[in-house]
Amino acid sequence: MKANEKQYPVRLPSPEELEPFSESAWIDVVRSMDEVYNELLQYEVMLEQKNTDLEESQQFIYSILTSMSDLLVVCDRNMVIEEVNHSLLAFTGKSEQELKGAKLGSLFSDESGCTVAKRVIAGLTTAPANDVELQFHTKDGSATPVALNFTPRISAVGKLQGVVITGRPVGELRRAYHKLREAHDELKRTQQQLLQSEKMASLGKLVAGVAHELNNPISFVLGNVHAMQRYTPRMKRYLDAVHNGAQKEVLDKLRSELRIDRILDDLAPLLAGAVEGSERTRDIVDGLKRFSASDRNEFIEFNLAETIERSVHWVTRATPVNFRVLMEVPHDIPVFGSPGQIQQVIINLVQNASDATEGLPNPELRINADINDTEIVLLFRDNGLGISDQAMNKIFDPFYTTKPVGKGTGLGLSISYGIVERHGGKLLVSNAPEGGAEFKLCLPRSIQS
């Protein structure tokens, strides 16, 4: 004790002066302590759960960063690198310790890259900047172009905190694009092969009808040619007599005997018939060529009414004799498109109607046309049993068919749908109120390729 300090005696209260502490007060103290302890336990459990969630989130983010094949750089607004992923480390050959805290410009192979990156980051607002090509240092010491996407990191108050940069070497992008283009070309070739296969399948169904159609004009031509062939020796005999200077009496007798006048009268109709038969044969062959040709890109102006008539004629030649097609269409419906492809669509629709009504006492298909200022609508309505709900949802799917094995490829309606779509039109299907299926073919009045 210091000299100048005073000592004051401390008097403790006597036991008699202390207020008695009741038992109920002790119970309240113990209860309060239990409540505090429970709250502490709950708080600890909550902290452990949050810590577990945080560890799982960090592990999840780490697994994403590890599995990313694209290069990833996260930097602040001053272009200081804050985070990188394993793909970037493998690409540059640098360690995480070397890159974190370094400037973004250390990744680029020249100063221009740093200048471009700085300008891009300075111009970021809320929208990303895509496909910025910059030269990166790689682990082998070379410079490799990388296509980068800059995405801003915005704070809760709308300020720019930094930027997330993802990228992929341009060489990889070019290889991926090349593979994609090859796959697209292969898909187009396969699609064209399917189109041709379905054309030939449809043509196979029409062979009998087309053969019968060709037989008539060819037989007509052959008959006329055989008749002219029989006339040839008599004409030659008469002309030889004329050239040899025979007397008029001899020539008149020979002319009567050989019936030269009758031959001359027959020549004109025989030749005209042969020409007509040849022209009909030519038209049929032209129609076959147009139908089977690979004319996907051939868009010309043609008469849709003639295509409908020819298609119906071909199909009905190969269908049961009691199958009737009633057409109510104008004689002239000019459209612009591919006549072969549109003919394939119509043949498929007519053939499907024939198959759907097979076995009925009076199978029938009605074709009506409704033409307005903007489009041509063709209705194909049969009197069959209609289409089930299950088939209705899949009827345009490739390889889907309700026909027995060997009778349908399942490609006809699918390819027809694609053809009409490429022509800027629509192909719709429904069940008619009075029964039977109804296909609606809609084509624009002016079809552009």
C-alpha positions in Angstrom: 0.0 0.0 0.0 1.3 3.4 -0.9 1.8 6.1 1.7 -0.7 8.5 0.4 -3.4 5.9 -0.1 -6.1 5.6 2.5 -7.5 2.2 3.7 -11.2 1.9 4.0 -12.5 -1.1 5.8 -14.9 -3.4 3.9 -17.9 -4.6 5.8 -19.6 -7.7 4.6 -23.3 -8.1 5.4 -24.2 -10.5 8.1 -26.2 -13.6 7.4 -29.1 -12.0 9.2 -29.0 -9.0 6.8 -29.1 -11.2 3.6 -32.6 -11.5 2.0 -33.6 -15.1 2.0 -33.4 -16.8 -1.5 -36.5 -18.8 -2.1 -36.7 -22.3 -3.8 -39.0 -21.0 -6.6 -36.3 -18.4 -7.6 -33.7 -21.2 -7.9 -36.2 -23.2 -10.1 -36.5 -20.1 -12.4 -32.8 -19.7 -12.6 -32.3 -23.4 -13.6 -35.1 -23.1 -16.1 -33.6 -20.0 -17.7 -30.2 -21.7 -17.8 -31.8 -24.7 -19.6 -33.5 -22.4 -22.2 -30.2 -20.6 -22.8 -28.4 -24.0 -23.2 -31.1 -25.3 -25.6 -30.8 -22.1 -27.7 -27.0 -22.5 -27.8 -27.4 -26.1 -28.9 -29.8 -25.1 -31.7 -27.5 -22.3 -32.8 -24.6 -24.8 -32.9 -26.6 -27.3 -34.9 -27.7 -24.5 -37.3 -24.1 -23.4 -37.7 -23.0 -26.9 -38.4 -25.7 -27.3 -41.0 -24.8 -24.0 -42.7 -21.1 -25.0 -42.6 -22.1 -28.4 -44.2 -24.1 -26.6 -46.9 -21.3 -24.2 -47.5 -18.8 -27.0 -47.9 -21.2 -28.8 -50.3 -21.6 -25.6 -52.3 -17.9 -25.1 -52.5 -17.4 -28.8 -53.5 -20.1 -28.4 -56.2 -18.6 -25.2 -57.6 -15.1 -26.9 -57.5 -16.4 -29.9 -59.4 -18.0 -27.6 -62.0 -14.8 -25.7 -62.4 -12.8 -28.9 -62.6 -15.0 -30.5 -65.2 -15.3 -27.4 -67.5 -13.6 -28.0 -70.8 -13.8 -24.3 -71.6 -11.2 -21.9 -70.2 -12.4 -19.8 -67.3 -11.0 -16.6 -65.7 -12.6 -14.5 -63.0 -11.1 -11.1 -62.4 -12.1 -7.9 -60.6 -12.8 -4.6 -62.3 -9.0 -3.8 -62.2 -8.3 -6.9 -64.3 -6.7 -8.7 -61.4 -7.2 -12.5 -61.6 -9.2 -13.9 -58.7 -10.1 -17.4 -59.9 -9.1 -19.8 -62.7 -10.1 -23.4 -63.6 -8.1 -26.5 -64.5 -8.6 -26.2 -68.2 -6.9 -22.8 -68.2 -4.0 -24.1 -66.1 -3.5 -27.0 -68.5 -3.7 -24.7 -71.5 -1.3 -22.1 -70.3 1.0 -24.4 -68.3 1.0 -22.1 -65.3 0.1 -22.9 -61.7 -2.9 -21.5 -59.8 -0.4 -19.6 -57.5 1.2 -17.9 -60.5 -2.1 -16.7 -61.9 -4.1 -15.7 -58.9 -3.4 -12.1 -58.1 -1.7 -11.5 -61.4 -2.9 -9.1 -64.1 -5.2 -10.5 -66.8 -2.7 -9.2 -69.4 -0.2 -11.9 -68.3 -2.3 -14.4 -70.2 -2.0 -12.7 -73.5 0.9 -13.1 -75.9 1.0 -9.4 -76.9 0.1 -5.9 -75.6 -2.8 -5.6 -78.1 -4.6 -8.4 -76.3 -4.4 -6.5 -73.0 -5.6 -3.3 -74.7 -8.6 -5.0 -76.3 -9.5 -6.8 -73.1 -9.3 -3.5 -71.1 -11.5 -1.8 -73.7 -14.1 -4.6 -73.7 -14.3 -4.7 -69.8 -14.6 -0.9 -69.7 -17.6 -1.1 -72.1 -19.4 -3.8 -70.2 -22.8 -2.9 -68.6 -25.2 -5.7 -68.1 -24.9 -7.4 -71.4 -22.0 -9.8 -72.2 -19.5 -9.3 -75.0 -19.1 -12.5 -77.1 -16.6 -13.9 -79.6 -13.7 -11.6 -78.8 -10.7 -13.3 -80.3 -7.3 -12.8 -78.5 -3.9 -14.5 -78.6 -3.0 -16.6 -75.5 0.3 -17.8 -74.3 0.3 -21.6 -74.2 2.4 -24.1 -72.3 4.6 -24.9 -75.4 5.4 -21.2 -75.7 3.3 -20.6 -78.8 0.5 -18.1 -79.3 -3.0 -19.6 -79.8 -6.1 -17.6 -80.8 -8.9 -18.1 -78.3 -12.6 -16.9 -78.7 -13.6 -15.3 -75.4 -16.9 -14.3 -73.9 -16.9 -11.5 -71.3 -19.8 -11.5 -68.8 -20.0 -8.7 -66.2 -20.3 -9.5 -62.4 -22.9 -7.0 -61.1 -23.3 -6.2 -57.3 -26.7 -6.0 -55.6 -26.7 -2.2 -56.1 -25.9 -2.5 -59.8 -22.2 -1.7 -59.8 -19.6 -3.6 -61.8 -17.6 -5.9 -59.5 -15.6 -7.7 -62.1 -15.9 -10.0 -65.1 -16.2 -13.7 -65.8 -14.3 -14.7 -69.0 -14.9 -18.0 -70.7 -13.3 -19.1 -73.9 -12.3 -21.9 -76.2 -9.3 -22.2 -78.6 -10.4 -21.2 -82.1 -8.8 -24.4 -83.5 -11.2 -26.5 -81.4 -14.1 -24.4 -82.5 -13.2 -24.8 -86.1 -12.9 -28.5 -85.7 -16.2 -28.7 -83.9 -17.8 -26.6 -86.6 -16.3 -28.8 -89.3 -17.7 -31.9 -87.6 -21.1 -30.2 -87.2 -21.1 -29.3 -90.9 -20.1 -32.8 -91.9 -23.0 -34.2 -89.7 -25.4 -31.7 -91.3 -24.3 -32.7 -94.8 -24.7 -36.3 -93.9 -28.1 -35.6 -92.5 -29.1 -33.8 -95.7 -27.8 -36.8 -97.8 -29.7 -39.2 -95.6 -32.9 -37.1 -95.9 -32.6 -37.0 -99.6 -32.0 -40.8 -99.8 -35.1 -41.3 -97.7 -37.0 -39.0 -100.0 -35.9 -40.9 -103.0 -36.6 -44.3 -101.3 -40.1 -43.2 -100.6 -40.5 -41.9 -104.1 -39.4 -45.3 -105.5 -41.6 -47.1 -103.0 -44.6 -45.1 -104.2 -43.6 -45.6 -107.8 -43.4 -49.3 -107.2 -47.1 -49.3 -106.1 -47.9 -47.4 -109.3 -46.0 -49.7 -111.7 -49.0 -51.8 -112.6 -51.2 -48.8 -113.3 -48.5 -46.9 -115.2 -47.7 -50.1 -117.3 -51.4 -50.3 -118.2 -51.4 -46.6 -119.0 -48.4 -46.9 -121.2 -49.8 -50.1 -122.9 -52.6 -48.3 -124.6 -50.7 -45.6 -126.6 -47.9 -47.9 -127.3 -50.3 -50.6 -128.7 -51.9 -47.8 -130.7 -48.6 -46.8 -132.2 -47.6 -50.4 -132.9 -50.9 -51.1 -134.6 -50.6 -48.1 -136.9 -46.9 -48.8 -137.7 -47.7 -52.5 -138.5 -50.5 -51.3 -140.9 -48.1 -48.9 -142.6 -45.5 -51.7 -142.8 -48.0 -53.9 -144.7 -48.7 -51.0 -147.1 -45.0 -50.5 -147.8 -44.5 -53.4 -150.4 -47.6 -52.4 -152.4 -46.5 -48.7 -152.5 -43.0 -49.8 -153.5 -44.4 -52.0 -156.3 -46.5 -49.2 -157.7 -43.7 -46.6 -157.4 -41.3 -49.0 -159.2 -43.8 -49.2 -162.1 -44.1 -45.4 -162.2 -40.3 -45.1 -162.3 -39.9 -47.8 -165.0 -42.2 -45.8 -167.3 -45.2 -48.2 -167.4 -48.1 -47.2 -169.6 -51.1 -45.4 -168.1 -53.4 -48.4 -168.6 -51.0 -50.6 -166.7 -50.6 -48.0 -163.9 -54.3 -47.6 -163.5 -54.8 -51.4 -163.4 -52.0 -51.7 -160.9 -53.3 -48.8 -158.8 -56.7 -50.5 -158.6 -55.3 -53.9 -157.9 -53.0 -52.7 -155.1 -55.7 -50.3 -153.6 -53.3 -47.4 -153.7 -56.0 -44.8 -153.2 -57.2 -46.6 -150.0 -53.6 -46.7 -148.7 -53.3 -42.9 -149.3 -56.5 -42.3 -147.5 -55.3 -44.4 -144.5 -51.8 -42.8 -144.3 -52.9 -39.5 -142.7 -55.0 -41.0 -139.9 -52.4 -43.7 -139.3 -49.6 -41.1 -139.0 -51.8 -38.9 -136.8 -52.7 -41.8 -134.5 -49.0 -42.8 -134.2 -48.1 -39.2 -133.4 -50.9 -39.0 -130.8 -49.9 -42.2 -129.2 -46.2 -41.2 -129.1 -47.1 -37.9 -127.5 -49.2 -39.6 -124.8 -46.3 -42.0 -124.1 -44.0 -39.0 -123.9 -46.2 -37.2 -121.5 -46.5 -40.3 -119.2 -42.7 -40.8 -119.3 -42.2 -37.1 -118.6 -44.5 -37.4 -115.6 -42.6 -40.4 -114.3 -39.3 -38.6 -114.7 -40.6 -35.5 -113.0 -41.9 -37.7 -110.1 -38.8 -39.8 -109.6 -36.2 -37.1 -110.3 -34.2 -35.6 -107.5 -35.5 -32.1 -108.0 -35.5 -30.8 -104.4 -34.2 -27.3 -105.5 -36.2 -27.2 -108.8 -38.9 -24.6 -108.2 -40.9 -23.7 -111.3 -44.4 -22.5 -112.2 -46.8 -25.4 -112.9 -50.5 -26.2 -113.0 -51.5 -27.9 -109.8 -54.7 -29.1 -111.3 -52.8 -31.2 -113.9 -50.6 -32.7 -111.2 -53.7 -33.7 -109.2 -55.3 -35.3 -112.2 -52.2 -37.2 -113.2 -51.6 -38.4 -109.7 -55.2 -39.6 -109.2 -55.1 -41.3 -112.6 -51.9 -43.2 -111.8 -53.0 -44.3 -108.4 -56.5 -45.4 -109.5 -55.0 -47.6 -112.2 -53.4 -49.7 -109.5 -56.3 -49.7 -107.0 -59.4 -51.9 -106.8 -61.8 -51.1 -109.6 -64.6 -49.9 -107.2 -62.4 -47.2 -105.6 -63.8 -43.9 -106.8 -62.2 -40.5 -106.7 -64.5 -37.5 -107.1 -62.7 -34.2 -107.9 -64.1 -30.7 -107.7 -61.1 -28.6 -108.6 -60.6 -25.8 -111.2 -58.9 -26.6 -114.5 -56.1 -24.1 -113.9 -54.4 -23.7 -110.5 -51.0 -22.0 -111.2 -48.5 -22.4 -108.4 -44.7 -22.0 -108.0 -42.8 -24.9 -106.5 -41.5 -28.4 -107.3 -44.1 -30.4 -109.3 -42.4 -33.7 -108.6 -42.5 -33.2 -104.9 -46.1 -31.9 -104.8 -47.1 -34.8 -107.0 -45.5 -37.2 -104.4 -47.6 -35.6 -101.7 -50.8 -36.0 -103.6 -50.0 -39.6 -104.6 -49.4 -40.4 -101.0 -52.7 -38.9 -99.9 -54.6 -40.7 -102.6 -52.9 -44.0 -102.0 -53.5 -43.7 -98.2 -57.2 -43.0 -98.9 -57.3 -46.2 -101.1 -55.7 -48.2 -98.3 -57.9 -46.8 -95.6 -61.1 -47.7 -97.6 -60.0 -51.1 -98.7 -62.6 -53.7 -98.1 -65.5 -51.2 -97.9 -68.5 -51.8 -100.3 -68.2 -48.3 -101.9 -64.7 -46.9 -101.2 -64.6 -43.2 -102.1 -62.3 -40.2 -102.0 -63.4 -36.6 -102.5 -61.0 -33.9 -103.5 -62.2 -30.3 -103.2 -60.3 -27.1 -103.8 -60.8 -23.8 -102.0 -58.8 -20.9 -103.5 -58.7 -17.5 -101.9 -56.4 -14.4 -102.2 -53.6 -15.9 -100.1 -53.7 -19.7 -100.3 -54.8 -22.8 -102.1 -56.6 -25.4 -99.8 -57.1 -28.9 -101.1 -59.3 -31.2 -99.0 -58.8 -35.0 -99.3 -61.8 -36.7 -97.5 -62.3 -40.5 -97.6 -65.3 -42.5 -96.3 -63.2 -44.9 -94.3 -63.2 -45.6 -90.5 -61.2 -42.5 -89.6 -58.0 -42.2 -87.6 -57.7 -43.3 -83.9 -56.6 -40.8 -81.3 -53.3 -42.8 -80.7 -52.5 -42.7 -84.5 -53.6 -39.1 -84.8 -50.7 -38.0 -82.5 -48.1 -39.9 -84.4 -49.3 -39.9 -88.0 -46.6 -37.6 -89.3 -43.8 -39.3 -87.3 -41.1 -41.0 -89.4 -41.6 -44.8 -89.7 -44.9 -44.8 -88.0 -47.5 -46.8 -89.8 -50.7 -48.7 -89.1 -50.4 -50.8 -92.2 -49.3 -54.5 -92.0 -45.7 -55.3 -92.4 -44.6 -55.1 -96.1 -47.4 -52.7 -97.1 -46.1 -49.4 -95.7 -42.7 -47.8 -95.0 -44.1 -45.3 -92.5 -42.3 -42.5 -94.4 -44.9 -41.3 -96.8 -46.8 -38.8 -94.6 -43.6 -37.8 -92.8 -41.9 -36.9 -96.0 -45.0 -35.3 -97.4 -45.2 -33.1 -94.3 -41.6 -31.9 -94.8 -42.2 -31.2 -98.5 -45.3 -29.1 -97.8 -43.4 -27.2 -95.0 -40.5 -26.4 -97.4 -43.1 -25.0 -99.8 -44.3 -22.6 -97.2 -47.6 -24.5 -96.6 -49.3 -26.8 -94.1 -50.5 -30.4 -94.1 -53.2 -31.0 -91.5 -55.2 -34.1 -90.6 -58.5 -34.6 -88.7 -61.6 -36.8 -88.7 -64.5 -35.5 -90.7 -67.8 -35.0 -88.7 -69.6 -37.4 -91.1 -66.9 -40.0 -90.8 -63.6 -40.8 -92.5 -60.2 -39.1 -92.4 -59.7 -35.6 -93.8 -56.3 -34.3 -94.9 -56.0 -30.5 -95.6 -53.2 -29.5 -97.9 -52.6 -25.7 -97.8 -50.2 -24.0 -100.2 -49.6 -20.2 -100.6 -50.8 -18.7 -103.8 -47.3 -17.4 -104.5 -44.7 -20.0 -103.3 -41.2 -18.8 -102.9 -38.2 -21.1 -102.8 
